[in-house]
């Protein structure tokens, strides 16, 4: 099989810090070509607090976007 060159995984996040922590454990196993974007929809339990515990290698290919304006 050919190595994975580029893949971007985009995930929404809202009020699930334990689930996000579990996902981070799995993302640590992903090959370096996988980029991860987390969109925090203004959660009272910010994703940043969980993602700060990821390895430096994972954080280098991880992007976090936090929505602060509630648009109904």
PDB file of N, CA, C, O and CB in Angstrom:
ATOM      1  N   UNK A   1       0.840  -1.193   0.000  1.00  0.00           N
ATOM      2  CA  UNK A   1       0.000   0.000   0.000  1.00  0.00           C
ATOM      3  C   UNK A   1       0.874   1.241   0.000  1.00  0.00           C
ATOM      4  O   UNK A   1       1.998   1.214   0.501  1.00  0.00           O
ATOM      5  CB  UNK A   1      -0.950   0.007   1.215  1.00  0.00           C
ATOM      6  N   UNK A   2       0.367   2.318  -0.555  1.00  0.00           N
ATOM      7  CA  UNK A   2       1.109   3.566  -0.641  1.00  0.00           C
ATOM      8  C   UNK A   2       0.930   4.375   0.638  1.00  0.00           C
ATOM      9  O   UNK A   2      -0.122   4.319   1.274  1.00  0.00           O
ATOM     10  CB  UNK A   2       0.656   4.382  -1.861  1.00  0.00           C
ATOM     11  N   UNK A   3       1.977   5.138   1.017  1.00  0.00           N
ATOM     12  CA  UNK A   3       1.852   5.964   2.223  1.00  0.00           C
ATOM     13  C   UNK A   3       0.841   7.084   2.026  1.00  0.00           C
ATOM     14  O   UNK A   3       0.639   7.576   0.916  1.00  0.00           O
ATOM     15  CB  UNK A   3       3.210   6.552   2.611  1.00  0.00           C
ATOM     16  N   UNK A   4       0.219   7.470   3.114  1.00  0.00           N
ATOM     17  CA  UNK A   4      -0.759   8.556   3.085  1.00  0.00           C
ATOM     18  C   UNK A   4      -0.010   9.874   2.958  1.00  0.00           C
ATOM     19  O   UNK A   4       0.788  10.220   3.830  1.00  0.00           O
ATOM     20  CB  UNK A   4      -1.660   8.544   4.362  1.00  0.00           C
ATOM     21  N   UNK A   5      -0.261  10.617   1.875  1.00  0.00           N
ATOM     22  CA  UNK A   5       0.458  11.866   1.656  1.00  0.00           C
ATOM     23  C   UNK A   5      -0.210  13.045   2.354  1.00  0.00           C
ATOM     24  O   UNK A   5       0.463  13.858   2.987  1.00  0.00           O
ATOM     25  CB  UNK A   5       0.569  12.144   0.173  1.00  0.00           C
ATOM     26  N   UNK A   6      -1.526  13.138   2.239  1.00  0.00           N
ATOM     27  CA  UNK A   6      -2.207  14.271   2.863  1.00  0.00           C
ATOM     28  C   UNK A   6      -3.682  13.946   3.074  1.00  0.00           C
ATOM     29  O   UNK A   6      -4.382  13.488   2.171  1.00  0.00           O
ATOM     30  CB  UNK A   6      -2.054  15.543   2.000  1.00  0.00           C
ATOM     31  N   UNK A   7      -4.113  14.196   4.277  1.00  0.00           N
ATOM     32  CA  UNK A   7      -5.516  14.025   4.632  1.00  0.00           C
ATOM     33  C   UNK A   7      -5.796  15.026   5.738  1.00  0.00           C
ATOM     34  O   UNK A   7      -5.005  15.166   6.671  1.00  0.00           O
ATOM     35  CB  UNK A   7      -5.844  12.539   5.081  1.00  0.00           C
ATOM     36  N   UNK A   8      -6.919  15.720   5.636  1.00  0.00           N
ATOM     37  CA  UNK A   8      -7.310  16.647   6.694  1.00  0.00           C
ATOM     38  C   UNK A   8      -8.613  16.163   7.299  1.00  0.00           C
ATOM     39  O   UNK A   8      -9.604  15.948   6.601  1.00  0.00           O
ATOM     40  CB  UNK A   8      -7.453  18.101   6.154  1.00  0.00           C
ATOM     41  N   UNK A   9      -8.590  15.996   8.604  1.00  0.00           N
ATOM     42  CA  UNK A   9      -9.747  15.559   9.372  1.00  0.00           C
ATOM     43  C   UNK A   9     -10.319  16.797  10.069  1.00  0.00           C
ATOM     44  O   UNK A   9      -9.603  17.472  10.809  1.00  0.00           O
ATOM     45  CB  UNK A   9      -9.363  14.427  10.412  1.00  0.00           C
ATOM     46  N   UNK A  10     -11.599  17.101   9.842  1.00  0.00           N
ATOM     47  CA  UNK A  10     -12.247  18.265  10.455  1.00  0.00           C
ATOM     48  C   UNK A  10     -13.323  17.760  11.399  1.00  0.00           C
ATOM     49  O   UNK A  10     -14.204  16.996  11.006  1.00  0.00           O
ATOM     50  CB  UNK A  10     -12.853  19.226   9.372  1.00  0.00           C
ATOM     51  N   UNK A  11     -13.239  18.205  12.672  1.00  0.00           N
ATOM     52  CA  UNK A  11     -14.170  17.724  13.685  1.00  0.00           C
ATOM     53  C   UNK A  11     -14.795  18.860  14.473  1.00  0.00           C
ATOM     54  O   UNK A  11     -14.101  19.798  14.868  1.00  0.00           O
ATOM     55  CB  UNK A  11     -13.470  16.778  14.627  1.00  0.00           C
ATOM     56  N   UNK A  12     -16.110  18.785  14.706  1.00  0.00           N
ATOM     57  CA  UNK A  12     -16.747  19.764  15.589  1.00  0.00           C
ATOM     58  C   UNK A  12     -16.530  19.349  17.043  1.00  0.00           C
ATOM     59  O   UNK A  12     -16.357  18.168  17.344  1.00  0.00           O
ATOM     60  CB  UNK A  12     -18.269  19.893  15.274  1.00  0.00           C
ATOM     61  N   UNK A  13     -16.541  20.331  17.934  1.00  0.00           N
ATOM     62  CA  UNK A  13     -16.391  20.047  19.362  1.00  0.00           C
ATOM     63  C   UNK A  13     -17.346  20.942  20.143  1.00  0.00           C
ATOM     64  O   UNK A  13     -17.446  22.144  19.893  1.00  0.00           O
ATOM     65  CB  UNK A  13     -14.915  20.264  19.832  1.00  0.00           C
ATOM     66  N   UNK A  14     -18.052  20.321  21.103  1.00  0.00           N
ATOM     67  CA  UNK A  14     -18.893  21.081  22.033  1.00  0.00           C
ATOM     68  C   UNK A  14     -19.173  20.216  23.255  1.00  0.00           C
ATOM     69  O   UNK A  14     -19.833  19.182  23.155  1.00  0.00           O
ATOM     70  CB  UNK A  14     -20.231  21.533  21.353  1.00  0.00           C
ATOM     71  N   UNK A  15     -18.672  20.639  24.397  1.00  0.00           N
ATOM     72  CA  UNK A  15     -18.957  20.049  25.703  1.00  0.00           C
ATOM     73  C   UNK A  15     -18.669  18.556  25.829  1.00  0.00           C
ATOM     74  O   UNK A  15     -19.430  17.840  26.480  1.00  0.00           O
ATOM     75  CB  UNK A  15     -20.368  20.279  26.029  1.00  0.00           C
ATOM     76  N   UNK A  16     -17.609  18.082  25.235  1.00  0.00           N
ATOM     77  CA  UNK A  16     -17.248  16.670  25.358  1.00  0.00           C
ATOM     78  C   UNK A  16     -15.743  16.533  25.615  1.00  0.00           C
ATOM     79  O   UNK A  16     -15.046  15.913  24.812  1.00  0.00           O
ATOM     80  CB  UNK A  16     -17.654  15.889  24.079  1.00  0.00           C
ATOM     81  N   UNK A  17     -15.224  17.096  26.714  1.00  0.00           N
ATOM     82  CA  UNK A  17     -13.774  17.056  26.936  1.00  0.00           C
ATOM     83  C   UNK A  17     -13.222  15.637  27.082  1.00  0.00           C
ATOM     84  O   UNK A  17     -12.104  15.369  26.640  1.00  0.00           O
ATOM     85  CB  UNK A  17     -13.430  17.853  28.169  1.00  0.00           C
ATOM     86  N   UNK A  18     -13.973  14.734  27.684  1.00  0.00           N
ATOM     87  CA  UNK A  18     -13.476  13.359  27.839  1.00  0.00           C
ATOM     88  C   UNK A  18     -13.404  12.644  26.492  1.00  0.00           C
ATOM     89  O   UNK A  18     -12.461  11.898  26.228  1.00  0.00           O
ATOM     90  CB  UNK A  18     -14.376  12.567  28.806  1.00  0.00           C
ATOM     91  N   UNK A  19     -14.393  12.872  25.650  1.00  0.00           N
ATOM     92  CA  UNK A  19     -14.374  12.273  24.312  1.00  0.00           C
ATOM     93  C   UNK A  19     -13.228  12.859  23.488  1.00  0.00           C
ATOM     94  O   UNK A  19     -12.545  12.131  22.768  1.00  0.00           O
ATOM     95  CB  UNK A  19     -15.726  12.500  23.590  1.00  0.00           C
ATOM     96  N   UNK A  20     -13.018  14.164  23.592  1.00  0.00           N
ATOM     97  CA  UNK A  20     -11.929  14.795  22.860  1.00  0.00           C
ATOM     98  C   UNK A  20     -10.580  14.253  23.335  1.00  0.00           C
ATOM     99  O   UNK A  20      -9.689  14.012  22.521  1.00  0.00           O
ATOM    100  CB  UNK A  20     -11.984  16.325  23.027  1.00  0.00           C
ATOM    101  N   UNK A  21     -10.427  14.062  24.625  1.00  0.00           N
ATOM    102  CA  UNK A  21      -9.181  13.501  25.159  1.00  0.00           C
ATOM    103  C   UNK A  21      -8.950  12.100  24.600  1.00  0.00           C
ATOM    104  O   UNK A  21      -7.819  11.735  24.279  1.00  0.00           O
ATOM    105  CB  UNK A  21      -9.217  13.461  26.707  1.00  0.00           C
ATOM    106  N   UNK A  22     -10.002  11.332  24.485  1.00  0.00           N
ATOM    107  CA  UNK A  22      -9.883   9.981  23.912  1.00  0.00           C
ATOM    108  C   UNK A  22      -9.506  10.057  22.438  1.00  0.00           C
ATOM    109  O   UNK A  22      -8.696   9.262  21.960  1.00  0.00           O
ATOM    110  CB  UNK A  22     -11.207   9.196  24.080  1.00  0.00           C
ATOM    111  N   UNK A  23     -10.089  11.011  21.718  1.00  0.00           N
ATOM    112  CA  UNK A  23      -9.756  11.181  20.305  1.00  0.00           C
ATOM    113  C   UNK A  23      -8.288  11.578  20.141  1.00  0.00           C
ATOM    114  O   UNK A  23      -7.617  11.103  19.225  1.00  0.00           O
ATOM    115  CB  UNK A  23     -10.671  12.240  19.661  1.00  0.00           C
ATOM    116  N   UNK A  24      -7.791  12.439  21.018  1.00  0.00           N
ATOM    117  CA  UNK A  24      -6.388  12.855  20.959  1.00  0.00           C
ATOM    118  C   UNK A  24      -5.480  11.633  21.092  1.00  0.00           C
ATOM    119  O   UNK A  24      -4.471  11.540  20.393  1.00  0.00           O
ATOM    120  CB  UNK A  24      -6.073  13.893  22.073  1.00  0.00           C
ATOM    121  N   UNK A  25      -5.815  10.710  21.964  1.00  0.00           N
ATOM    122  CA  UNK A  25      -5.023   9.480  22.106  1.00  0.00           C
ATOM    123  C   UNK A  25      -4.946   8.723  20.786  1.00  0.00           C
ATOM    124  O   UNK A  25      -3.893   8.189  20.438  1.00  0.00           O
ATOM    125  CB  UNK A  25      -5.622   8.575  23.194  1.00  0.00           C
ATOM    126  N   UNK A  26      -6.033   8.673  20.065  1.00  0.00           N
ATOM    127  CA  UNK A  26      -6.057   7.987  18.767  1.00  0.00           C
ATOM    128  C   UNK A  26      -5.298   8.784  17.707  1.00  0.00           C
ATOM    129  O   UNK A  26      -4.586   8.205  16.887  1.00  0.00           O
ATOM    130  CB  UNK A  26      -7.507   7.755  18.309  1.00  0.00           C
ATOM    131  N   UNK A  27      -5.446  10.100  17.720  1.00  0.00           N
ATOM    132  CA  UNK A  27      -4.755  10.934  16.737  1.00  0.00           C
ATOM    133  C   UNK A  27      -3.252  10.810  16.862  1.00  0.00           C
ATOM    134  O   UNK A  27      -2.533  10.936  15.870  1.00  0.00           O
ATOM    135  CB  UNK A  27      -5.164  12.385  16.890  1.00  0.00           C
ATOM    136  N   UNK A  28      -2.770  10.566  18.067  1.00  0.00           N
ATOM    137  CA  UNK A  28      -1.318  10.395  18.284  1.00  0.00           C
ATOM    138  C   UNK A  28      -0.782   9.233  17.448  1.00  0.00           C
ATOM    139  O   UNK A  28       0.408   9.204  17.133  1.00  0.00           O
ATOM    140  CB  UNK A  28      -1.014  10.150  19.789  1.00  0.00           C
ATOM    141  N   UNK A  29      -1.628   8.288  17.087  1.00  0.00           N
ATOM    142  CA  UNK A  29      -1.227   7.108  16.310  1.00  0.00           C
ATOM    143  C   UNK A  29      -1.266   7.357  14.799  1.00  0.00           C
ATOM    144  O   UNK A  29      -0.741   6.552  14.029  1.00  0.00           O
ATOM    145  CB  UNK A  29      -2.129   5.933  16.655  1.00  0.00           C
ATOM    146  N   UNK A  30      -1.879   8.457  14.371  1.00  0.00           N
ATOM    147  CA  UNK A  30      -2.030   8.740  12.949  1.00  0.00           C
ATOM    148  C   UNK A  30      -0.673   9.068  12.323  1.00  0.00           C
ATOM    149  O   UNK A  30       0.207   9.595  13.004  1.00  0.00           O
ATOM    150  CB  UNK A  30      -3.018   9.902  12.733  1.00  0.00           C
ATOM    151  N   UNK A  31      -0.495   8.765  11.040  1.00  0.00           N
ATOM    152  CA  UNK A  31       0.753   9.103  10.359  1.00  0.00           C
ATOM    153  C   UNK A  31       0.904  10.620  10.213  1.00  0.00           C
ATOM    154  O   UNK A  31      -0.085  11.350  10.286  1.00  0.00           O
ATOM    155  CB  UNK A  31       0.806   8.428   8.977  1.00  0.00           C
ATOM    156  N   UNK A  32       2.130  11.096  10.008  1.00  0.00           N
ATOM    157  CA  UNK A  32       2.383  12.544   9.942  1.00  0.00           C
ATOM    158  C   UNK A  32       1.626  13.287   8.850  1.00  0.00           C
ATOM    159  O   UNK A  32       1.455  14.502   8.952  1.00  0.00           O
ATOM    160  CB  UNK A  32       3.828  12.775   9.747  1.00  0.00           C
ATOM    161  N   UNK A  33       1.170  12.603   7.812  1.00  0.00           N
ATOM    162  CA  UNK A  33       0.446  13.270   6.734  1.00  0.00           C
ATOM    163  C   UNK A  33      -0.964  13.695   7.095  1.00  0.00           C
ATOM    164  O   UNK A  33      -1.605  14.405   6.321  1.00  0.00           O
ATOM    165  CB  UNK A  33       0.390  12.380   5.557  1.00  0.00           C
ATOM    166  N   UNK A  34      -1.459  13.286   8.238  1.00  0.00           N
ATOM    167  CA  UNK A  34      -2.833  13.610   8.638  1.00  0.00           C
ATOM    168  C   UNK A  34      -2.848  14.920   9.427  1.00  0.00           C
ATOM    169  O   UNK A  34      -2.242  15.033  10.493  1.00  0.00           O
ATOM    170  CB  UNK A  34      -3.449  12.456   9.485  1.00  0.00           C
ATOM    171  N   UNK A  35      -3.551  15.898   8.877  1.00  0.00           N
ATOM    172  CA  UNK A  35      -3.756  17.178   9.553  1.00  0.00           C
ATOM    173  C   UNK A  35      -5.120  17.116  10.245  1.00  0.00           C
ATOM    174  O   UNK A  35      -6.040  16.461   9.755  1.00  0.00           O
ATOM    175  CB  UNK A  35      -3.676  18.394   8.538  1.00  0.00           C
ATOM    176  N   UNK A  36      -5.243  17.797  11.378  1.00  0.00           N
ATOM    177  CA  UNK A  36      -6.496  17.754  12.133  1.00  0.00           C
ATOM    178  C   UNK A  36      -6.943  19.174  12.443  1.00  0.00           C
ATOM    179  O   UNK A  36      -6.166  19.991  12.938  1.00  0.00           O
ATOM    180  CB  UNK A  36      -6.334  16.933  13.440  1.00  0.00           C
ATOM    181  N   UNK A  37      -8.209  19.454  12.144  1.00  0.00           N
ATOM    182  CA  UNK A  37      -8.814  20.744  12.459  1.00  0.00           C
ATOM    183  C   UNK A  37      -9.965  20.481  13.425  1.00  0.00           C
ATOM    184  O   UNK A  37     -10.855  19.679  13.141  1.00  0.00           O
ATOM    185  CB  UNK A  37      -9.310  21.492  11.158  1.00  0.00           C
ATOM    186  N   UNK A  38      -9.937  21.162  14.565  1.00  0.00           N
ATOM    187  CA  UNK A  38     -11.011  21.063  15.549  1.00  0.00           C
ATOM    188  C   UNK A  38     -11.723  22.409  15.578  1.00  0.00           C
ATOM    189  O   UNK A  38     -11.083  23.452  15.708  1.00  0.00           O
ATOM    190  CB  UNK A  38     -10.462  20.669  16.977  1.00  0.00           C
ATOM    191  N   UNK A  39     -13.050  22.386  15.455  1.00  0.00           N
ATOM    192  CA  UNK A  39     -13.853  23.601  15.509  1.00  0.00           C
ATOM    193  C   UNK A  39     -14.644  23.574  16.822  1.00  0.00           C
ATOM    194  O   UNK A  39     -15.585  22.796  16.983  1.00  0.00           O
ATOM    195  CB  UNK A  39     -14.814  23.716  14.256  1.00  0.00           C
ATOM    196  N   UNK A  40     -14.244  24.431  17.744  1.00  0.00           N
ATOM    197  CA  UNK A  40     -14.888  24.543  19.052  1.00  0.00           C
ATOM    198  C   UNK A  40     -16.027  25.549  18.920  1.00  0.00           C
ATOM    199  O   UNK A  40     -15.788  26.736  18.698  1.00  0.00           O
ATOM    200  CB  UNK A  40     -13.863  24.981  20.169  1.00  0.00           C
ATOM    201  N   UNK A  41     -17.248  25.083  19.053  1.00  0.00           N
ATOM    202  CA  UNK A  41     -18.438  25.920  18.869  1.00  0.00           C
ATOM    203  C   UNK A  41     -18.805  26.664  20.154  1.00  0.00           C
ATOM    204  O   UNK A  41     -19.950  26.608  20.601  1.00  0.00           O
ATOM    205  CB  UNK A  41     -19.622  25.065  18.407  1.00  0.00           C
ATOM    206  N   UNK A  42     -17.830  27.359  20.744  1.00  0.00           N
ATOM    207  CA  UNK A  42     -18.090  28.171  21.928  1.00  0.00           C
ATOM    208  C   UNK A  42     -18.395  27.349  23.166  1.00  0.00           C
ATOM    209  O   UNK A  42     -19.156  27.789  24.028  1.00  0.00           O
ATOM    210  CB  UNK A  42     -19.226  29.099  21.661  1.00  0.00           C
ATOM    211  N   UNK A  43     -17.823  26.180  23.267  1.00  0.00           N
ATOM    212  CA  UNK A  43     -18.101  25.292  24.393  1.00  0.00           C
ATOM    213  C   UNK A  43     -17.686  25.911  25.725  1.00  0.00           C
ATOM    214  O   UNK A  43     -16.641  26.557  25.804  1.00  0.00           O
ATOM    215  CB  UNK A  43     -17.388  23.966  24.197  1.00  0.00           C
ATOM    216  N   UNK A  44     -18.496  25.721  26.782  1.00  0.00           N
ATOM    217  CA  UNK A  44     -18.110  26.179  28.118  1.00  0.00           C
ATOM    218  C   UNK A  44     -16.862  25.445  28.635  1.00  0.00           C
ATOM    219  O   UNK A  44     -16.155  25.950  29.506  1.00  0.00           O
ATOM    220  CB  UNK A  44     -19.274  25.980  29.095  1.00  0.00           C
ATOM    221  N   UNK A  45     -16.604  24.255  28.090  1.00  0.00           N
ATOM    222  CA  UNK A  45     -15.387  23.496  28.407  1.00  0.00           C
ATOM    223  C   UNK A  45     -14.507  23.559  27.150  1.00  0.00           C
ATOM    224  O   UNK A  45     -14.588  22.673  26.300  1.00  0.00           O
ATOM    225  CB  UNK A  45     -15.715  21.976  28.833  1.00  0.00           C
ATOM    226  N   UNK A  46     -13.669  24.596  27.023  1.00  0.00           N
ATOM    227  CA  UNK A  46     -12.917  24.818  25.791  1.00  0.00           C
ATOM    228  C   UNK A  46     -12.034  23.641  25.372  1.00  0.00           C
ATOM    229  O   UNK A  46     -11.440  22.957  26.205  1.00  0.00           O
ATOM    230  CB  UNK A  46     -12.066  26.031  25.948  1.00  0.00           C
ATOM    231  N   UNK A  47     -11.971  23.431  24.082  1.00  0.00           N
ATOM    232  CA  UNK A  47     -11.142  22.362  23.526  1.00  0.00           C
ATOM    233  C   UNK A  47      -9.661  22.619  23.784  1.00  0.00           C
ATOM    234  O   UNK A  47      -8.883  21.673  23.910  1.00  0.00           O
ATOM    235  CB  UNK A  47     -11.395  22.221  22.025  1.00  0.00           C
ATOM    236  N   UNK A  48      -9.270  23.872  23.862  1.00  0.00           N
ATOM    237  CA  UNK A  48      -7.864  24.213  24.060  1.00  0.00           C
ATOM    238  C   UNK A  48      -7.283  23.544  25.296  1.00  0.00           C
ATOM    239  O   UNK A  48      -6.133  23.103  25.279  1.00  0.00           O
ATOM    240  CB  UNK A  48      -7.702  25.712  24.168  1.00  0.00           C
ATOM    241  N   UNK A  49      -8.060  23.464  26.362  1.00  0.00           N
ATOM    242  CA  UNK A  49      -7.580  22.848  27.603  1.00  0.00           C
ATOM    243  C   UNK A  49      -7.228  21.377  27.393  1.00  0.00           C
ATOM    244  O   UNK A  49      -6.281  20.880  28.004  1.00  0.00           O
ATOM    245  CB  UNK A  49      -8.637  22.980  28.707  1.00  0.00           C
ATOM    246  N   UNK A  50      -7.959  20.687  26.555  1.00  0.00           N
ATOM    247  CA  UNK A  50      -7.699  19.274  26.271  1.00  0.00           C
ATOM    248  C   UNK A  50      -6.544  19.143  25.287  1.00  0.00           C
ATOM    249  O   UNK A  50      -5.649  18.321  25.485  1.00  0.00           O
ATOM    250  CB  UNK A  50      -8.965  18.584  25.710  1.00  0.00           C
ATOM    251  N   UNK A  51      -6.558  19.942  24.235  1.00  0.00           N
ATOM    252  CA  UNK A  51      -5.548  19.834  23.188  1.00  0.00           C
ATOM    253  C   UNK A  51      -4.161  20.232  23.674  1.00  0.00           C
ATOM    254  O   UNK A  51      -3.159  19.821  23.089  1.00  0.00           O
ATOM    255  CB  UNK A  51      -5.936  20.691  22.009  1.00  0.00           C
ATOM    256  N   UNK A  52      -4.093  21.019  24.727  1.00  0.00           N
ATOM    257  CA  UNK A  52      -2.803  21.426  25.284  1.00  0.00           C
ATOM    258  C   UNK A  52      -2.003  20.232  25.798  1.00  0.00           C
ATOM    259  O   UNK A  52      -0.786  20.327  25.956  1.00  0.00           O
ATOM    260  CB  UNK A  52      -3.012  22.429  26.409  1.00  0.00           C
ATOM    261  N   UNK A  53      -2.666  19.124  26.057  1.00  0.00           N
ATOM    262  CA  UNK A  53      -1.989  17.926  26.578  1.00  0.00           C
ATOM    263  C   UNK A  53      -1.487  17.001  25.473  1.00  0.00           C
ATOM    264  O   UNK A  53      -0.858  15.983  25.760  1.00  0.00           O
ATOM    265  CB  UNK A  53      -2.928  17.157  27.485  1.00  0.00           C
ATOM    266  N   UNK A  54      -1.754  17.341  24.221  1.00  0.00           N
ATOM    267  CA  UNK A  54      -1.275  16.522  23.099  1.00  0.00           C
ATOM    268  C   UNK A  54       0.235  16.688  22.963  1.00  0.00           C
ATOM    269  O   UNK A  54       0.807  17.672  23.432  1.00  0.00           O
ATOM    270  CB  UNK A  54      -1.993  16.916  21.768  1.00  0.00           C
ATOM    271  N   UNK A  55       0.863  15.727  22.324  1.00  0.00           N
ATOM    272  CA  UNK A  55       2.313  15.805  22.106  1.00  0.00           C
ATOM    273  C   UNK A  55       2.641  16.982  21.193  1.00  0.00           C
ATOM    274  O   UNK A  55       1.778  17.472  20.465  1.00  0.00           O
ATOM    275  CB  UNK A  55       2.850  14.483  21.496  1.00  0.00           C
ATOM    276  N   UNK A  56       3.883  17.427  21.237  1.00  0.00           N
ATOM    277  CA  UNK A  56       4.319  18.529  20.386  1.00  0.00           C
ATOM    278  C   UNK A  56       4.180  18.152  18.914  1.00  0.00           C
ATOM    279  O   UNK A  56       3.822  18.997  18.095  1.00  0.00           O
ATOM    280  CB  UNK A  56       5.773  18.916  20.704  1.00  0.00           C
ATOM    281  N   UNK A  57       4.456  16.905  18.569  1.00  0.00           N
ATOM    282  CA  UNK A  57       4.344  16.452  17.180  1.00  0.00           C
ATOM    283  C   UNK A  57       2.900  16.544  16.693  1.00  0.00           C
ATOM    284  O   UNK A  57       2.654  16.950  15.557  1.00  0.00           O
ATOM    285  CB  UNK A  57       4.859  15.008  17.042  1.00  0.00           C
ATOM    286  N   UNK A  58       1.948  16.170  17.541  1.00  0.00           N
ATOM    287  CA  UNK A  58       0.537  16.256  17.154  1.00  0.00           C
ATOM    288  C   UNK A  58       0.103  17.711  17.078  1.00  0.00           C
ATOM    289  O   UNK A  58      -0.584  18.097  16.133  1.00  0.00           O
ATOM    290  CB  UNK A  58      -0.356  15.483  18.149  1.00  0.00           C
ATOM    291  N   UNK A  59       0.488  18.521  18.048  1.00  0.00           N
ATOM    292  CA  UNK A  59       0.095  19.935  18.036  1.00  0.00           C
ATOM    293  C   UNK A  59       0.609  20.664  16.794  1.00  0.00           C
ATOM    294  O   UNK A  59      -0.003  21.636  16.351  1.00  0.00           O
ATOM    295  CB  UNK A  59       0.612  20.632  19.291  1.00  0.00           C
ATOM    296  N   UNK A  60       1.726  20.203  16.230  1.00  0.00           N
ATOM    297  CA  UNK A  60       2.287  20.839  15.035  1.00  0.00           C
ATOM    298  C   UNK A  60       1.381  20.655  13.820  1.00  0.00           C
ATOM    299  O   UNK A  60       1.432  21.455  12.886  1.00  0.00           O
ATOM    300  CB  UNK A  60       3.674  20.272  14.738  1.00  0.00           C
ATOM    301  N   UNK A  61       0.554  19.608  13.822  1.00  0.00           N
ATOM    302  CA  UNK A  61      -0.338  19.375  12.680  1.00  0.00           C
ATOM    303  C   UNK A  61      -1.808  19.493  13.057  1.00  0.00           C
ATOM    304  O   UNK A  61      -2.691  18.964  12.381  1.00  0.00           O
ATOM    305  CB  UNK A  61      -0.077  18.004  12.087  1.00  0.00           C
ATOM    306  N   UNK A  62      -2.038  20.189  14.137  1.00  0.00           N
ATOM    307  CA  UNK A  62      -3.383  20.386  14.671  1.00  0.00           C
ATOM    308  C   UNK A  62      -3.737  21.870  14.632  1.00  0.00           C
ATOM    309  O   UNK A  62      -2.917  22.715  14.992  1.00  0.00           O
ATOM    310  CB  UNK A  62      -3.490  19.835  16.118  1.00  0.00           C
ATOM    311  N   UNK A  63      -4.935  22.183  14.205  1.00  0.00           N
ATOM    312  CA  UNK A  63      -5.434  23.560  14.204  1.00  0.00           C
ATOM    313  C   UNK A  63      -6.742  23.594  14.991  1.00  0.00           C
ATOM    314  O   UNK A  63      -7.582  22.701  14.876  1.00  0.00           O
ATOM    315  CB  UNK A  63      -5.642  24.094  12.739  1.00  0.00           C
ATOM    316  N   UNK A  64      -6.888  24.640  15.786  1.00  0.00           N
ATOM    317  CA  UNK A  64      -8.102  24.822  16.573  1.00  0.00           C
ATOM    318  C   UNK A  64      -8.727  26.155  16.202  1.00  0.00           C
ATOM    319  O   UNK A  64      -8.061  27.190  16.197  1.00  0.00           O
ATOM    320  CB  UNK A  64      -7.803  24.754  18.097  1.00  0.00           C
ATOM    321  N   UNK A  65     -10.010  26.113  15.894  1.00  0.00           N
ATOM    322  CA  UNK A  65     -10.787  27.315  15.617  1.00  0.00           C
ATOM    323  C   UNK A  65     -11.922  27.351  16.628  1.00  0.00           C
ATOM    324  O   UNK A  65     -12.666  26.382  16.780  1.00  0.00           O
ATOM    325  CB  UNK A  65     -11.329  27.338  14.134  1.00  0.00           C
ATOM    326  N   UNK A  66     -12.046  28.482  17.317  1.00  0.00           N
ATOM    327  CA  UNK A  66     -13.105  28.619  18.320  1.00  0.00           C
ATOM    328  C   UNK A  66     -14.091  29.681  17.856  1.00  0.00           C
ATOM    329  O   UNK A  66     -13.704  30.806  17.540  1.00  0.00           O
ATOM    330  CB  UNK A  66     -12.516  28.985  19.718  1.00  0.00           C
ATOM    331  N   UNK A  67     -15.344  29.321  17.818  1.00  0.00           N
ATOM    332  CA  UNK A  67     -16.416  30.240  17.438  1.00  0.00           C
ATOM    333  C   UNK A  67     -16.883  30.930  18.715  1.00  0.00           C
ATOM    334  O   UNK A  67     -17.243  30.274  19.693  1.00  0.00           O
ATOM    335  CB  UNK A  67     -17.608  29.487  16.713  1.00  0.00           C
ATOM    336  N   UNK A  68     -16.874  32.241  18.694  1.00  0.00           N
ATOM    337  CA  UNK A  68     -17.266  32.989  19.900  1.00  0.00           C
ATOM    338  C   UNK A  68     -18.565  33.740  19.732  1.00  0.00           C
ATOM    339  O   UNK A  68     -19.128  34.223  20.714  1.00  0.00           O
ATOM    340  CB  UNK A  68     -16.186  33.960  20.282  1.00  0.00           C
ATOM    341  N   UNK A  69     -19.059  33.851  18.499  1.00  0.00           N
ATOM    342  CA  UNK A  69     -20.314  34.566  18.242  1.00  0.00           C
ATOM    343  C   UNK A  69     -21.407  33.524  18.010  1.00  0.00           C
ATOM    344  O   UNK A  69     -21.283  32.670  17.133  1.00  0.00           O
ATOM    345  CB  UNK A  69     -20.184  35.542  17.004  1.00  0.00           C
ATOM    346  N   UNK A  70     -22.468  33.600  18.796  1.00  0.00           N
ATOM    347  CA  UNK A  70     -23.587  32.660  18.651  1.00  0.00           C
ATOM    348  C   UNK A  70     -24.553  33.195  17.605  1.00  0.00           C
ATOM    349  O   UNK A  70     -25.223  34.206  17.814  1.00  0.00           O
ATOM    350  CB  UNK A  70     -24.319  32.438  20.011  1.00  0.00           C
ATOM    351  N   UNK A  71     -24.610  32.506  16.489  1.00  0.00           N
ATOM    352  CA  UNK A  71     -25.514  32.917  15.417  1.00  0.00           C
ATOM    353  C   UNK A  71     -26.640  31.888  15.333  1.00  0.00           C
ATOM    354  O   UNK A  71     -26.409  30.758  14.903  1.00  0.00           O
ATOM    355  CB  UNK A  71     -24.755  33.047  14.042  1.00  0.00           C
ATOM    356  N   UNK A  72     -27.853  32.262  15.737  1.00  0.00           N
ATOM    357  CA  UNK A  72     -28.968  31.307  15.719  1.00  0.00           C
ATOM    358  C   UNK A  72     -29.309  30.846  14.295  1.00  0.00           C
ATOM    359  O   UNK A  72     -30.223  30.042  14.109  1.00  0.00           O
ATOM    360  CB  UNK A  72     -30.205  31.935  16.368  1.00  0.00           C
TER     361      UNK A  72
END
